[in-house]
């Protein structure tokens, strides 16, 4: 799997969970203390982010980080 494809799949998983929890990108960004433009780029697979940021996002979404890798 290419790293771009991986970034897109993880981003889709983040978006799916965020929307299921009725959060906006700005809500998630605030909770994770990450710039909302960065969260947007992560969700679209345009930014290959760090493992630490994925951890922070999973904590903000109140899910296990492994959930972000479903379907990978």
PDB file with one MODEL, atoms N, CA, C and O in Angstrom:
MODEL        1
ATOM      1  N   UNK A   1       0.842  -1.173   0.000  1.00  0.00           N
ATOM      2  CA  UNK A   1       0.000   0.000   0.000  1.00  0.00           C
ATOM      3  C   UNK A   1       0.895   1.247   0.000  1.00  0.00           C
ATOM      4  O   UNK A   1       1.865   1.328   0.753  1.00  0.00           O
ATOM      5  N   UNK A   2       0.563   2.181  -0.828  1.00  0.00           N
ATOM      6  CA  UNK A   2       1.296   3.447  -0.905  1.00  0.00           C
ATOM      7  C   UNK A   2       0.953   4.317   0.306  1.00  0.00           C
ATOM      8  O   UNK A   2      -0.131   4.193   0.877  1.00  0.00           O
ATOM      9  N   UNK A   3       1.870   5.190   0.692  1.00  0.00           N
ATOM     10  CA  UNK A   3       1.621   6.022   1.869  1.00  0.00           C
ATOM     11  C   UNK A   3       0.469   6.990   1.632  1.00  0.00           C
ATOM     12  O   UNK A   3      -0.238   7.340   2.578  1.00  0.00           O
ATOM     13  N   UNK A   4       0.263   7.429   0.395  1.00  0.00           N
ATOM     14  CA  UNK A   4      -0.852   8.323   0.098  1.00  0.00           C
ATOM     15  C   UNK A   4      -2.188   7.606   0.307  1.00  0.00           C
ATOM     16  O   UNK A   4      -3.135   8.181   0.844  1.00  0.00           O
ATOM     17  N   UNK A   5      -2.251   6.350  -0.121  1.00  0.00           N
ATOM     18  CA  UNK A   5      -3.476   5.559   0.045  1.00  0.00           C
ATOM     19  C   UNK A   5      -3.752   5.324   1.527  1.00  0.00           C
ATOM     20  O   UNK A   5      -4.902   5.389   1.961  1.00  0.00           O
ATOM     21  N   UNK A   6      -2.723   5.055   2.293  1.00  0.00           N
ATOM     22  CA  UNK A   6      -2.869   4.862   3.728  1.00  0.00           C
ATOM     23  C   UNK A   6      -3.397   6.135   4.389  1.00  0.00           C
ATOM     24  O   UNK A   6      -4.294   6.079   5.230  1.00  0.00           O
ATOM     25  N   UNK A   7      -2.838   7.279   4.004  1.00  0.00           N
ATOM     26  CA  UNK A   7      -3.281   8.559   4.576  1.00  0.00           C
ATOM     27  C   UNK A   7      -4.750   8.816   4.269  1.00  0.00           C
ATOM     28  O   UNK A   7      -5.481   9.320   5.121  1.00  0.00           O
ATOM     29  N   UNK A   8      -5.191   8.476   3.061  1.00  0.00           N
ATOM     30  CA  UNK A   8      -6.596   8.671   2.683  1.00  0.00           C
ATOM     31  C   UNK A   8      -7.503   7.768   3.518  1.00  0.00           C
ATOM     32  O   UNK A   8      -8.544   8.217   4.000  1.00  0.00           O
ATOM     33  N   UNK A   9      -7.123   6.511   3.693  1.00  0.00           N
ATOM     34  CA  UNK A   9      -7.953   5.572   4.461  1.00  0.00           C
ATOM     35  C   UNK A   9      -8.065   6.005   5.921  1.00  0.00           C
ATOM     36  O   UNK A   9      -9.151   5.966   6.501  1.00  0.00           O
ATOM     37  N   UNK A  10      -6.957   6.414   6.509  1.00  0.00           N
ATOM     38  CA  UNK A  10      -6.990   6.867   7.898  1.00  0.00           C
ATOM     39  C   UNK A  10      -7.835   8.133   8.005  1.00  0.00           C
ATOM     40  O   UNK A  10      -8.634   8.273   8.930  1.00  0.00           O
ATOM     41  N   UNK A  11      -7.660   9.047   7.065  1.00  0.00           N
ATOM     42  CA  UNK A  11      -8.456  10.272   7.055  1.00  0.00           C
ATOM     43  C   UNK A  11      -9.941  10.002   6.951  1.00  0.00           C
ATOM     44  O   UNK A  11     -10.742  10.650   7.625  1.00  0.00           O
ATOM     45  N   UNK A  12     -10.316   9.052   6.112  1.00  0.00           N
ATOM     46  CA  UNK A  12     -11.731   8.677   5.978  1.00  0.00           C
ATOM     47  C   UNK A  12     -12.270   8.108   7.284  1.00  0.00           C
ATOM     48  O   UNK A  12     -13.405   8.390   7.668  1.00  0.00           O
ATOM     49  N   UNK A  13     -11.458   7.311   7.962  1.00  0.00           N
ATOM     50  CA  UNK A  13     -11.887   6.755   9.249  1.00  0.00           C
ATOM     51  C   UNK A  13     -12.076   7.855  10.290  1.00  0.00           C
ATOM     52  O   UNK A  13     -13.023   7.813  11.076  1.00  0.00           O
ATOM     53  N   UNK A  14     -11.186   8.829  10.297  1.00  0.00           N
ATOM     54  CA  UNK A  14     -11.324   9.945  11.231  1.00  0.00           C
ATOM     55  C   UNK A  14     -12.613  10.705  10.935  1.00  0.00           C
ATOM     56  O   UNK A  14     -13.382  11.006  11.848  1.00  0.00           O
ATOM     57  N   UNK A  15     -12.851  11.013   9.670  1.00  0.00           N
ATOM     58  CA  UNK A  15     -14.056  11.754   9.278  1.00  0.00           C
ATOM     59  C   UNK A  15     -15.320  10.983   9.659  1.00  0.00           C
ATOM     60  O   UNK A  15     -16.281  11.564  10.164  1.00  0.00           O
ATOM     61  N   UNK A  16     -15.312   9.672   9.415  1.00  0.00           N
ATOM     62  CA  UNK A  16     -16.478   8.851   9.718  1.00  0.00           C
ATOM     63  C   UNK A  16     -16.814   8.913  11.207  1.00  0.00           C
ATOM     64  O   UNK A  16     -17.974   9.099  11.575  1.00  0.00           O
ATOM     65  N   UNK A  17     -15.816   8.760  12.051  1.00  0.00           N
ATOM     66  CA  UNK A  17     -16.039   8.802  13.503  1.00  0.00           C
ATOM     67  C   UNK A  17     -16.455  10.204  13.939  1.00  0.00           C
ATOM     68  O   UNK A  17     -17.372  10.365  14.744  1.00  0.00           O
ATOM     69  N   UNK A  18     -15.775  11.213  13.402  1.00  0.00           N
ATOM     70  CA  UNK A  18     -16.102  12.597  13.772  1.00  0.00           C
ATOM     71  C   UNK A  18     -17.553  12.915  13.453  1.00  0.00           C
ATOM     72  O   UNK A  18     -18.263  13.488  14.279  1.00  0.00           O
ATOM     73  N   UNK A  19     -17.991  12.546  12.261  1.00  0.00           N
ATOM     74  CA  UNK A  19     -19.372  12.823  11.861  1.00  0.00           C
ATOM     75  C   UNK A  19     -20.365  12.012  12.686  1.00  0.00           C
ATOM     76  O   UNK A  19     -21.438  12.509  13.027  1.00  0.00           O
ATOM     77  N   UNK A  20     -20.015  10.771  13.009  1.00  0.00           N
ATOM     78  CA  UNK A  20     -20.896   9.932  13.831  1.00  0.00           C
ATOM     79  C   UNK A  20     -21.089  10.538  15.218  1.00  0.00           C
ATOM     80  O   UNK A  20     -22.115  10.324  15.864  1.00  0.00           O
ATOM     81  N   UNK A  21     -20.100  11.288  15.662  1.00  0.00           N
ATOM     82  CA  UNK A  21     -20.183  11.939  16.973  1.00  0.00           C
ATOM     83  C   UNK A  21     -20.695  13.372  16.859  1.00  0.00           C
ATOM     84  O   UNK A  21     -20.677  14.127  17.831  1.00  0.00           O
ATOM     85  N   UNK A  22     -21.153  13.739  15.653  1.00  0.00           N
ATOM     86  CA  UNK A  22     -21.700  15.074  15.387  1.00  0.00           C
ATOM     87  C   UNK A  22     -20.742  16.194  15.767  1.00  0.00           C
ATOM     88  O   UNK A  22     -21.139  17.193  16.366  1.00  0.00           O
ATOM     89  N   UNK A  23     -19.476  16.012  15.412  1.00  0.00           N
ATOM     90  CA  UNK A  23     -18.460  17.032  15.666  1.00  0.00           C
ATOM     91  C   UNK A  23     -18.075  17.704  14.356  1.00  0.00           C
ATOM     92  O   UNK A  23     -18.040  17.063  13.305  1.00  0.00           O
ATOM     93  N   UNK A  24     -17.789  18.984  14.423  1.00  0.00           N
ATOM     94  CA  UNK A  24     -17.239  19.678  13.262  1.00  0.00           C
ATOM     95  C   UNK A  24     -15.723  19.488  13.283  1.00  0.00           C
ATOM     96  O   UNK A  24     -15.150  19.031  14.272  1.00  0.00           O
ATOM     97  N   UNK A  25     -15.098  19.847  12.181  1.00  0.00           N
ATOM     98  CA  UNK A  25     -13.639  19.795  12.143  1.00  0.00           C
ATOM     99  C   UNK A  25     -13.071  20.721  13.216  1.00  0.00           C
ATOM    100  O   UNK A  25     -12.084  20.389  13.872  1.00  0.00           O
ATOM    101  N   UNK A  26     -13.695  21.874  13.388  1.00  0.00           N
ATOM    102  CA  UNK A  26     -13.214  22.814  14.407  1.00  0.00           C
ATOM    103  C   UNK A  26     -13.378  22.249  15.810  1.00  0.00           C
ATOM    104  O   UNK A  26     -12.518  22.463  16.664  1.00  0.00           O
ATOM    105  N   UNK A  27     -14.479  21.526  16.063  1.00  0.00           N
ATOM    106  CA  UNK A  27     -14.660  20.881  17.376  1.00  0.00           C
ATOM    107  C   UNK A  27     -13.535  19.896  17.650  1.00  0.00           C
ATOM    108  O   UNK A  27     -12.939  19.899  18.728  1.00  0.00           O
ATOM    109  N   UNK A  28     -13.252  19.053  16.665  1.00  0.00           N
ATOM    110  CA  UNK A  28     -12.198  18.055  16.823  1.00  0.00           C
ATOM    111  C   UNK A  28     -10.842  18.728  16.994  1.00  0.00           C
ATOM    112  O   UNK A  28     -10.048  18.333  17.848  1.00  0.00           O
ATOM    113  N   UNK A  29     -10.585  19.727  16.192  1.00  0.00           N
ATOM    114  CA  UNK A  29      -9.307  20.436  16.273  1.00  0.00           C
ATOM    115  C   UNK A  29      -9.124  21.063  17.653  1.00  0.00           C
ATOM    116  O   UNK A  29      -8.035  20.998  18.225  1.00  0.00           O
ATOM    117  N   UNK A  30     -10.173  21.662  18.184  1.00  0.00           N
ATOM    118  CA  UNK A  30     -10.097  22.274  19.505  1.00  0.00           C
ATOM    119  C   UNK A  30      -9.807  21.220  20.569  1.00  0.00           C
ATOM    120  O   UNK A  30      -8.943  21.418  21.424  1.00  0.00           O
ATOM    121  N   UNK A  31     -10.527  20.102  20.518  1.00  0.00           N
ATOM    122  CA  UNK A  31     -10.337  19.029  21.501  1.00  0.00           C
ATOM    123  C   UNK A  31      -8.944  18.417  21.424  1.00  0.00           C
ATOM    124  O   UNK A  31      -8.361  18.051  22.444  1.00  0.00           O
ATOM    125  N   UNK A  32      -8.417  18.310  20.211  1.00  0.00           N
ATOM    126  CA  UNK A  32      -7.101  17.696  20.008  1.00  0.00           C
ATOM    127  C   UNK A  32      -5.967  18.715  20.107  1.00  0.00           C
ATOM    128  O   UNK A  32      -4.794  18.343  20.120  1.00  0.00           O
ATOM    129  N   UNK A  33      -6.317  19.994  20.177  1.00  0.00           N
ATOM    130  CA  UNK A  33      -5.328  21.076  20.206  1.00  0.00           C
ATOM    131  C   UNK A  33      -4.421  21.022  18.974  1.00  0.00           C
ATOM    132  O   UNK A  33      -3.196  21.109  19.059  1.00  0.00           O
ATOM    133  N   UNK A  34      -5.093  20.873  17.816  1.00  0.00           N
ATOM    134  CA  UNK A  34      -4.426  20.855  16.512  1.00  0.00           C
ATOM    135  C   UNK A  34      -5.140  21.891  15.649  1.00  0.00           C
ATOM    136  O   UNK A  34      -6.357  22.043  15.755  1.00  0.00           O
ATOM    137  N   UNK A  35      -4.417  22.595  14.809  1.00  0.00           N
ATOM    138  CA  UNK A  35      -5.031  23.565  13.907  1.00  0.00           C
ATOM    139  C   UNK A  35      -6.107  22.883  13.055  1.00  0.00           C
ATOM    140  O   UNK A  35      -5.895  21.784  12.544  1.00  0.00           O
ATOM    141  N   UNK A  36      -7.266  23.545  12.906  1.00  0.00           N
ATOM    142  CA  UNK A  36      -8.356  22.920  12.160  1.00  0.00           C
ATOM    143  C   UNK A  36      -7.984  22.701  10.701  1.00  0.00           C
ATOM    144  O   UNK A  36      -8.481  21.759  10.085  1.00  0.00           O
ATOM    145  N   UNK A  37      -7.128  23.537  10.131  1.00  0.00           N
ATOM    146  CA  UNK A  37      -6.701  23.313   8.753  1.00  0.00           C
ATOM    147  C   UNK A  37      -5.870  22.042   8.644  1.00  0.00           C
ATOM    148  O   UNK A  37      -5.911  21.348   7.628  1.00  0.00           O
ATOM    149  N   UNK A  38      -5.119  21.744   9.693  1.00  0.00           N
ATOM    150  CA  UNK A  38      -4.327  20.519   9.711  1.00  0.00           C
ATOM    151  C   UNK A  38      -5.246  19.309   9.808  1.00  0.00           C
ATOM    152  O   UNK A  38      -5.030  18.314   9.115  1.00  0.00           O
ATOM    153  N   UNK A  39      -6.271  19.378  10.660  1.00  0.00           N
ATOM    154  CA  UNK A  39      -7.229  18.273  10.777  1.00  0.00           C
ATOM    155  C   UNK A  39      -7.915  18.051   9.433  1.00  0.00           C
ATOM    156  O   UNK A  39      -8.106  16.910   9.012  1.00  0.00           O
ATOM    157  N   UNK A  40      -8.280  19.122   8.771  1.00  0.00           N
ATOM    158  CA  UNK A  40      -8.923  19.011   7.465  1.00  0.00           C
ATOM    159  C   UNK A  40      -8.013  18.306   6.467  1.00  0.00           C
ATOM    160  O   UNK A  40      -8.464  17.430   5.729  1.00  0.00           O
ATOM    161  N   UNK A  41      -6.748  18.676   6.440  1.00  0.00           N
ATOM    162  CA  UNK A  41      -5.794  18.036   5.522  1.00  0.00           C
ATOM    163  C   UNK A  41      -5.567  16.573   5.876  1.00  0.00           C
ATOM    164  O   UNK A  41      -5.385  15.745   4.983  1.00  0.00           O
ATOM    165  N   UNK A  42      -5.574  16.239   7.163  1.00  0.00           N
ATOM    166  CA  UNK A  42      -5.430  14.846   7.589  1.00  0.00           C
ATOM    167  C   UNK A  42      -6.626  14.043   7.110  1.00  0.00           C
ATOM    168  O   UNK A  42      -6.464  12.952   6.564  1.00  0.00           O
ATOM    169  N   UNK A  43      -7.837  14.577   7.311  1.00  0.00           N
ATOM    170  CA  UNK A  43      -9.053  13.870   6.889  1.00  0.00           C
ATOM    171  C   UNK A  43      -9.088  13.632   5.382  1.00  0.00           C
ATOM    172  O   UNK A  43      -9.588  12.603   4.928  1.00  0.00           O
ATOM    173  N   UNK A  44      -8.566  14.563   4.615  1.00  0.00           N
ATOM    174  CA  UNK A  44      -8.572  14.420   3.155  1.00  0.00           C
ATOM    175  C   UNK A  44      -7.403  13.596   2.635  1.00  0.00           C
ATOM    176  O   UNK A  44      -7.297  13.350   1.434  1.00  0.00           O
ATOM    177  N   UNK A  45      -6.526  13.171   3.538  1.00  0.00           N
ATOM    178  CA  UNK A  45      -5.372  12.372   3.131  1.00  0.00           C
ATOM    179  C   UNK A  45      -4.295  13.198   2.469  1.00  0.00           C
ATOM    180  O   UNK A  45      -3.431  12.658   1.779  1.00  0.00           O
ATOM    181  N   UNK A  46      -4.337  14.500   2.672  1.00  0.00           N
ATOM    182  CA  UNK A  46      -3.361  15.399   2.066  1.00  0.00           C
ATOM    183  C   UNK A  46      -2.144  15.604   2.956  1.00  0.00           C
ATOM    184  O   UNK A  46      -1.141  16.172   2.525  1.00  0.00           O
ATOM    185  N   UNK A  47      -2.233  15.142   4.196  1.00  0.00           N
ATOM    186  CA  UNK A  47      -1.136  15.312   5.137  1.00  0.00           C
ATOM    187  C   UNK A  47      -0.838  13.975   5.793  1.00  0.00           C
ATOM    188  O   UNK A  47      -1.711  13.372   6.417  1.00  0.00           O
ATOM    189  N   UNK A  48       0.378  13.523   5.650  1.00  0.00           N
ATOM    190  CA  UNK A  48       0.830  12.301   6.300  1.00  0.00           C
ATOM    191  C   UNK A  48       1.293  12.715   7.701  1.00  0.00           C
ATOM    192  O   UNK A  48       2.425  13.168   7.871  1.00  0.00           O
ATOM    193  N   UNK A  49       0.434  12.564   8.686  1.00  0.00           N
ATOM    194  CA  UNK A  49       0.688  13.097  10.020  1.00  0.00           C
ATOM    195  C   UNK A  49       1.461  12.113  10.893  1.00  0.00           C
ATOM    196  O   UNK A  49       1.680  10.964  10.511  1.00  0.00           O
ATOM    197  N   UNK A  50       1.861  12.572  12.045  1.00  0.00           N
ATOM    198  CA  UNK A  50       2.649  11.748  12.960  1.00  0.00           C
ATOM    199  C   UNK A  50       1.764  10.785  13.750  1.00  0.00           C
ATOM    200  O   UNK A  50       0.554  10.977  13.872  1.00  0.00           O
ATOM    201  N   UNK A  51       2.393   9.762  14.272  1.00  0.00           N
ATOM    202  CA  UNK A  51       1.685   8.806  15.133  1.00  0.00           C
ATOM    203  C   UNK A  51       1.145   9.523  16.367  1.00  0.00           C
ATOM    204  O   UNK A  51       0.067   9.192  16.861  1.00  0.00           O
ATOM    205  N   UNK A  52       1.898  10.506  16.862  1.00  0.00           N
ATOM    206  CA  UNK A  52       1.446  11.243  18.039  1.00  0.00           C
ATOM    207  C   UNK A  52       0.157  12.015  17.735  1.00  0.00           C
ATOM    208  O   UNK A  52      -0.761  12.024  18.555  1.00  0.00           O
ATOM    209  N   UNK A  53       0.078  12.657  16.575  1.00  0.00           N
ATOM    210  CA  UNK A  53      -1.149  13.366  16.222  1.00  0.00           C
ATOM    211  C   UNK A  53      -2.320  12.410  16.067  1.00  0.00           C
ATOM    212  O   UNK A  53      -3.444  12.744  16.444  1.00  0.00           O
ATOM    213  N   UNK A  54      -2.073  11.223  15.517  1.00  0.00           N
ATOM    214  CA  UNK A  54      -3.149  10.234  15.417  1.00  0.00           C
ATOM    215  C   UNK A  54      -3.617   9.815  16.809  1.00  0.00           C
ATOM    216  O   UNK A  54      -4.809   9.615  17.038  1.00  0.00           O
ATOM    217  N   UNK A  55      -2.675   9.685  17.727  1.00  0.00           N
ATOM    218  CA  UNK A  55      -3.021   9.352  19.109  1.00  0.00           C
ATOM    219  C   UNK A  55      -3.876  10.462  19.726  1.00  0.00           C
ATOM    220  O   UNK A  55      -4.900  10.183  20.350  1.00  0.00           O
ATOM    221  N   UNK A  56      -3.463  11.701  19.554  1.00  0.00           N
ATOM    222  CA  UNK A  56      -4.204  12.837  20.106  1.00  0.00           C
ATOM    223  C   UNK A  56      -5.602  12.907  19.504  1.00  0.00           C
ATOM    224  O   UNK A  56      -6.572  13.160  20.219  1.00  0.00           O
ATOM    225  N   UNK A  57      -5.715  12.689  18.213  1.00  0.00           N
ATOM    226  CA  UNK A  57      -7.028  12.698  17.550  1.00  0.00           C
ATOM    227  C   UNK A  57      -7.902  11.568  18.086  1.00  0.00           C
ATOM    228  O   UNK A  57      -9.085  11.772  18.359  1.00  0.00           O
ATOM    229  N   UNK A  58      -7.322  10.377  18.237  1.00  0.00           N
ATOM    230  CA  UNK A  58      -8.116   9.257  18.760  1.00  0.00           C
ATOM    231  C   UNK A  58      -8.585   9.540  20.189  1.00  0.00           C
ATOM    232  O   UNK A  58      -9.705   9.185  20.554  1.00  0.00           O
ATOM    233  N   UNK A  59      -7.743  10.171  20.991  1.00  0.00           N
ATOM    234  CA  UNK A  59      -8.144  10.541  22.355  1.00  0.00           C
ATOM    235  C   UNK A  59      -9.276  11.566  22.317  1.00  0.00           C
ATOM    236  O   UNK A  59     -10.227  11.463  23.092  1.00  0.00           O
ATOM    237  N   UNK A  60      -9.183  12.545  21.431  1.00  0.00           N
ATOM    238  CA  UNK A  60     -10.221  13.567  21.312  1.00  0.00           C
ATOM    239  C   UNK A  60     -11.540  12.959  20.843  1.00  0.00           C
ATOM    240  O   UNK A  60     -12.613  13.420  21.232  1.00  0.00           O
ATOM    241  N   UNK A  61     -11.460  11.920  20.004  1.00  0.00           N
ATOM    242  CA  UNK A  61     -12.664  11.230  19.527  1.00  0.00           C
ATOM    243  C   UNK A  61     -13.153  10.163  20.505  1.00  0.00           C
ATOM    244  O   UNK A  61     -14.214   9.569  20.315  1.00  0.00           O
ATOM    245  N   UNK A  62     -12.364   9.930  21.550  1.00  0.00           N
ATOM    246  CA  UNK A  62     -12.671   8.920  22.573  1.00  0.00           C
ATOM    247  C   UNK A  62     -12.795   7.524  21.971  1.00  0.00           C
ATOM    248  O   UNK A  62     -13.742   6.787  22.246  1.00  0.00           O
ATOM    249  N   UNK A  63     -11.801   7.182  21.133  1.00  0.00           N
ATOM    250  CA  UNK A  63     -11.738   5.855  20.522  1.00  0.00           C
ATOM    251  C   UNK A  63     -10.325   5.323  20.684  1.00  0.00           C
ATOM    252  O   UNK A  63      -9.397   6.068  21.000  1.00  0.00           O
ATOM    253  N   UNK A  64     -10.176   4.030  20.464  1.00  0.00           N
ATOM    254  CA  UNK A  64      -8.854   3.411  20.464  1.00  0.00           C
ATOM    255  C   UNK A  64      -8.155   3.771  19.157  1.00  0.00           C
ATOM    256  O   UNK A  64      -8.785   3.769  18.099  1.00  0.00           O
ATOM    257  N   UNK A  65      -6.892   4.073  19.217  1.00  0.00           N
ATOM    258  CA  UNK A  65      -6.152   4.466  18.018  1.00  0.00           C
ATOM    259  C   UNK A  65      -6.231   3.406  16.915  1.00  0.00           C
ATOM    260  O   UNK A  65      -6.190   3.737  15.730  1.00  0.00           O
ATOM    261  N   UNK A  66      -6.342   2.152  17.302  1.00  0.00           N
ATOM    262  CA  UNK A  66      -6.420   1.084  16.300  1.00  0.00           C
ATOM    263  C   UNK A  66      -7.649   1.226  15.408  1.00  0.00           C
ATOM    264  O   UNK A  66      -7.656   0.725  14.284  1.00  0.00           O
ATOM    265  N   UNK A  67      -8.685   1.901  15.895  1.00  0.00           N
ATOM    266  CA  UNK A  67      -9.898   2.132  15.085  1.00  0.00           C
ATOM    267  C   UNK A  67      -9.598   2.971  13.847  1.00  0.00           C
ATOM    268  O   UNK A  67     -10.292   2.867  12.836  1.00  0.00           O
ATOM    269  N   UNK A  68      -8.578   3.787  13.932  1.00  0.00           N
ATOM    270  CA  UNK A  68      -8.226   4.633  12.788  1.00  0.00           C
ATOM    271  C   UNK A  68      -7.628   3.817  11.645  1.00  0.00           C
ATOM    272  O   UNK A  68      -7.549   4.294  10.513  1.00  0.00           O
ATOM    273  N   UNK A  69      -7.205   2.581  11.941  1.00  0.00           N
ATOM    274  CA  UNK A  69      -6.562   1.749  10.926  1.00  0.00           C
ATOM    275  C   UNK A  69      -7.492   0.661  10.384  1.00  0.00           C
ATOM    276  O   UNK A  69      -7.028  -0.269   9.724  1.00  0.00           O
ATOM    277  N   UNK A  70      -8.792   0.764  10.651  1.00  0.00           N
ATOM    278  CA  UNK A  70      -9.739  -0.221  10.132  1.00  0.00           C
ATOM    279  C   UNK A  70      -9.725  -0.189   8.610  1.00  0.00           C
ATOM    280  O   UNK A  70      -9.744   0.884   8.007  1.00  0.00           O
ATOM    281  N   UNK A  71      -9.692  -1.336   8.006  1.00  0.00           N
ATOM    282  CA  UNK A  71      -9.714  -1.443   6.559  1.00  0.00           C
ATOM    283  C   UNK A  71      -8.375  -1.210   5.888  1.00  0.00           C
ATOM    284  O   UNK A  71      -8.288  -1.127   4.663  1.00  0.00           O
ATOM    285  N   UNK A  72      -7.326  -1.103   6.701  1.00  0.00           N
ATOM    286  CA  UNK A  72      -5.995  -0.856   6.141  1.00  0.00           C
ATOM    287  C   UNK A  72      -5.305  -2.172   5.891  1.00  0.00           C
ATOM    288  O   UNK A  72      -4.168  -2.194   5.419  1.00  0.00           O
TER     289      UNK A  72
ENDMDL
END
